[in-house]
Amino acid sequence: MVFNVRARSDEAKRERRDQILSAARNLWQTYRYPDLTLAAIATEVGVTKAALFAYFPSKEDLFLTLYETLLGEWFAALDRHLLLGGTHTPESLARTLGTLTLERPELTRLIPLLATILEHNITPERALTHKTWVAGHLAQTVPLLETALPGLPDGGGRRLLTYTQALIAGLQPMSEPSPAVCRALDDTGLAALHLRLDTALPDALGALIRGLCRP
């Protein structure tokens, strides 16, 4: 049922915006991006699609905001871990980054969409806000990362986190092939060609981190 009750106070508007994000997050767990419509999200919240546009001017903007929410949670978890102190080897850091990522399938499914979809159909102002937000998190996390991993050169932490996202963007879609490909692999004894993210990501991260560290 659509109530279309207009939020008037700033607090009510923030609450409505959070409700929309929460609905998008819940539906994202079971829907593919092309199949998840703004109309479905609006219905989940109990507002009209037109009312939803008062908070998010496009589907891309809404899911870019969801991406920021999920990535912010990832950064917070990594920062908490790094602030415990101690040092890492490339292998132990790869396991840590892999675990923090694999625990968040909603995020791993969004990352491949960032450059190809989510950063399109947004204004330059929104793009600047997003990139400034990312830079702020990197400024906080990179020094912690470079302290935790001896041998990582200055600036290596930023490259590591950027390349980690690129690895996920490439590996995640390969780990979820189409039903036709799944059936072909299973029926022909070629199942070994099916890439598993839970093994491939730590593997790739280990190679990346070792390559970035000083010999």
Buried (B, 14 or more C-beta within 10 A) or exposed (E): EEEEEEBEEEEEBEEBBEBBBBBBBEBBEEBEBEEBEBEBBBBBBBBBBEBBBBBBBBBBBBBBBBBBBBBBBBBEBBBEBBEEEEEBBBEBBBBBBBBBBBEBBBBBBBBBBBEEBBBEEBEEEBEEBBEEEBEEBBEEBBEBBBBBBEBBEEEBBBBBBEBBBEBBBEBBBBBBBEEEEEEBBEEEEEEEEBBEBEEBBBBBBBEBBBEBBEE
